Amino acid sequence: MIDLHYCATPNGMKVALMLEETGLAHRIIPYDIFEGDQLRPGFGRINPNRKLPAIVDHDPGAGESPLPVFESGAILQYLGEKTGQFLAPAGPLRSRTIQWLTWQVAALGPMGGQASHFLRYAPAGQDYAVERYTREYDRLLAVLENRLAESPYLAGEEYTIADMAVWPGQASAFVMGRQGSERPATRRWYEAIAARPAVQRATARADLKAPDKYLGRHQKLSEAEWSNMFGDAMHAAVRGD
Ligand SMILES: N[C@@H](CCC(=O)N[C@@H](CS)C(=O)NCC(=O)O)C(=O)O
């Protein structure tokens, strides 16, 4: 049994897709990050970085204690190795999978996250930051488009954990609206993955759906919500106060 500590954002959906594809037995443990569920006592032992997603594998191998795994890329790699699915055991396909997975978690994800932060959460007047992160994010979307124009999937002919890492973030109108119809290869890839039965099952699940408050174009957070995600409450939890 795997516990998926889950918040309904693209990072959470990456892991939900993998669990649905592989059929691994799991249960969802929901977190509302606006309410500060990630600051709960004990969660720091599952994810010392106090972000979602994280998993606990209760059957990591004979004689092993339950294994917590944090960071969405590391979780996908762990589940790929556990099941032997969507991650080749060695060789060029595995290397390309890890390259594109790392690109998502180190570049596309963080730059998209910062663009989203300055567009949606920051007070007005942050022109330099908005320009810096949205331009870099658009550049990365062009890298994605170039790759998908030459290859059906990110690592090559096969759907892998690299595609699972990138796909959920491409679903939002915010992202698809950027360079919109100028990204035909991304759209072709997006729709091919959306048609997979496991993806249809995951995106239809009520327990995985994002509440409206996570989807707004401009967010006005309360002081407590700000503190839980970006401010004193989060910093205090990491310091162990
Ligand atoms: N690099 C991390 C990013 C995780 C992350 O930032 N998660 C967000 C939700 S998508 C979160 O937990 N935010 C809560 C907070 O910032 O307090 C990963 O890929 O797992």
Ligand as a Chemical Component Dictionary entry (heavy atoms), coordinates in Angstrom:
data_LIG
# 
_chem_comp.id                   LIG 
_chem_comp.type                 NON-POLYMER 
_chem_comp.pdbx_formal_charge   0 
_chem_comp.three_letter_code    LIG 
# 
loop_
_chem_comp_atom.comp_id 
_chem_comp_atom.atom_id 
_chem_comp_atom.alt_atom_id 
_chem_comp_atom.type_symbol 
_chem_comp_atom.charge 
_chem_comp_atom.model_Cartn_x 
_chem_comp_atom.model_Cartn_y 
_chem_comp_atom.model_Cartn_z 
_chem_comp_atom.pdbx_ordinal 
LIG N1  N1  N 0 10.062 20.385 -6.196 1  
LIG C1  C1  C 0 8.845  19.956 -5.532 2  
LIG C2  C2  C 0 7.831  21.074 -5.556 3  
LIG C3  C3  C 0 6.693  20.795 -4.629 4  
LIG C4  C4  C 0 5.814  22.009 -4.405 5  
LIG O1  O1  O 0 6.245  23.171 -4.516 6  
LIG N2  N2  N 0 4.570  21.747 -4.019 7  
LIG C5  C5  C 0 3.606  22.792 -3.762 8  
LIG C6  C6  C 0 2.280  22.408 -4.350 9  
LIG S1  S1  S 0 2.433  22.181 -6.079 10 
LIG C7  C7  C 0 3.404  22.937 -2.270 11 
LIG O2  O2  O 0 3.414  21.968 -1.554 12 
LIG N3  N3  N 0 3.197  24.160 -1.807 13 
LIG C8  C8  C 0 2.903  24.375 -0.430 14 
LIG C9  C9  C 0 3.693  25.491 0.154  15 
LIG O3  O3  O 0 4.450  26.130 -0.609 16 
LIG O4  O4  O 0 3.566  25.720 1.345  17 
LIG C10 C10 C 0 8.324  18.691 -6.223 18 
LIG O5  O5  O 0 8.534  18.569 -7.440 19 
LIG O6  O6  O 0 7.736  17.829 -5.550 20 
# 
loop_
_chem_comp_bond.comp_id 
_chem_comp_bond.atom_id_1 
_chem_comp_bond.atom_id_2 
_chem_comp_bond.value_order 
_chem_comp_bond.pdbx_ordinal 
LIG N1  C1  SING 1  
LIG C1  C2  SING 2  
LIG C1  C10 SING 3  
LIG C2  C3  SING 4  
LIG C3  C4  SING 5  
LIG C4  O1  DOUB 6  
LIG C4  N2  SING 7  
LIG N2  C5  SING 8  
LIG C5  C6  SING 9  
LIG C5  C7  SING 10 
LIG C6  S1  SING 11 
LIG C7  O2  DOUB 12 
LIG C7  N3  SING 13 
LIG N3  C8  SING 14 
LIG C8  C9  SING 15 
LIG C9  O3  DOUB 16 
LIG C9  O4  SING 17 
LIG C10 O5  DOUB 18 
LIG C10 O6  SING 19 
# 
